Amino acid sequence: MSASLATRRAVTTVLAAGALIGAAALPAAAHDDDRHGHRGSHSSVVISDVQHDSRGRDRDNRALNREWVEVENTGRHAVNLRGFTLTDRQGNRYRFSDFRLDGRSSVRVHTGQGRDTRHDVYQDRRHQIWDERDTATLRDNRGNVVDTETWGRRGSR
């Protein structure tokens, strides 16, 4: 019986050590995804396109509304974006109010002024915010980064 007890203890010790090693490795993998930053692994809501630094006078509302970030729901089910935020590198922030984004659809967040619809919402700003070198960050209603898009010198656009 003592050999069997010793074997069980050894197996238990090995299994416990494996569980500890596995638990320690999980946060490191999750941190790698956040560090590289592009998309949250579980969200169907993403930044799908950006039109930045529109040509025209800085205060012209037409020029401001030609500057936008497109947020897309790639999933089948609608998502309420209430509390989601879209920010640039300088800290300018747009917060979605009670906005339902249908499955497999998108909404453009324009910089200027206009009337919100199912496919276009407006920040009501009087100056351009998306520069030729910038980063758009989309966060959920808990402040977790859902997606980022960088363009210009360091970016992909």
Residue pairs with C-beta under 8 A, 6 or more apart in sequence:
33 40
33 41
34 145
37 145
37 148
38 147
38 148
38 149
39 46
39 146
39 147
40 144
40 145
40 146
40 147
43 140
43 146
43 147
44 73
44 74
44 75
44 77
44 79
44 103
45 71
45 72
45 73
45 74
45 75
45 79
45 81
45 84
45 101
45 138
45 140
45 146
45 147
46 71
46 72
46 74
46 138
46 146
46 147
47 69
47 70
47 71
47 72
47 136
47 138
47 147
47 148
47 149
48 70
48 71
48 72
48 106
49 69
49 70
50 68
50 69
50 70
50 130
50 136
50 149
50 151
50 157
51 66
51 67
51 68
51 69
51 130
52 67
52 130
52 131
52 132
52 134
52 151
53 67
53 128
53 130
53 131
53 132
54 63
54 64
54 66
54 67
54 128
55 63
55 66
56 62
56 63
56 66
57 63
58 127
58 128
59 126
59 127
61 112
61 113
61 114
62 112
63 112
63 128
64 110
64 111
64 112
64 113
64 125
64 126
64 127
64 128
65 110
65 111
65 112
65 113
65 114
65 122
67 110
67 111
67 112
67 128
67 129
67 130
68 108
68 109
68 110
68 111
69 86
69 108
69 109
69 130
69 136
69 149
70 106
70 107
70 108
70 109
71 81
71 84
71 86
71 101
71 106
71 107
71 108
71 109
71 138
72 105
72 106
73 79
73 101
73 102
73 103
73 104
73 105
73 106
74 104
75 103
75 104
76 103
76 104
77 103
78 100
78 101
78 102
78 103
79 100
79 101
79 103
80 98
80 99
80 100
80 101
81 96
81 99
81 100
81 101
81 107
82 96
82 97
82 98
82 99
82 141
83 95
83 96
83 140
83 141
83 142
84 95
84 96
84 138
84 139
84 140
84 141
84 146
85 93
85 94
85 95
85 96
85 138
85 139
86 93
86 94
86 96
86 109
86 136
86 137
86 138
87 93
87 94
87 136
87 137
87 139
88 129
88 130
88 131
88 134
88 135
88 136
88 137
89 131
89 134
89 135
90 129
92 125
92 129
94 109
94 123
96 121
99 107
99 121
101 107
102 118
105 118
105 119
106 119
107 118
107 119
107 120
107 121
108 119
108 120
108 121
109 121
109 122
109 123
110 120
110 121
110 122
110 123
111 122
111 123
111 125
111 128
111 129
111 130
112 122
112 123
112 124
112 125
112 126
113 122
113 124
113 125
114 120
114 122
115 122
116 122
123 129
130 136
131 152
132 151
132 152
133 151
133 152
133 153
133 154
133 155
134 150
134 151
134 152
135 148
135 149
135 150
135 151
135 155
136 148
136 149
136 150
137 145
137 147
137 148
138 145
138 146
138 147
138 148
139 145
139 146
140 146
149 155
149 156
149 157
150 156
150 157
151 157
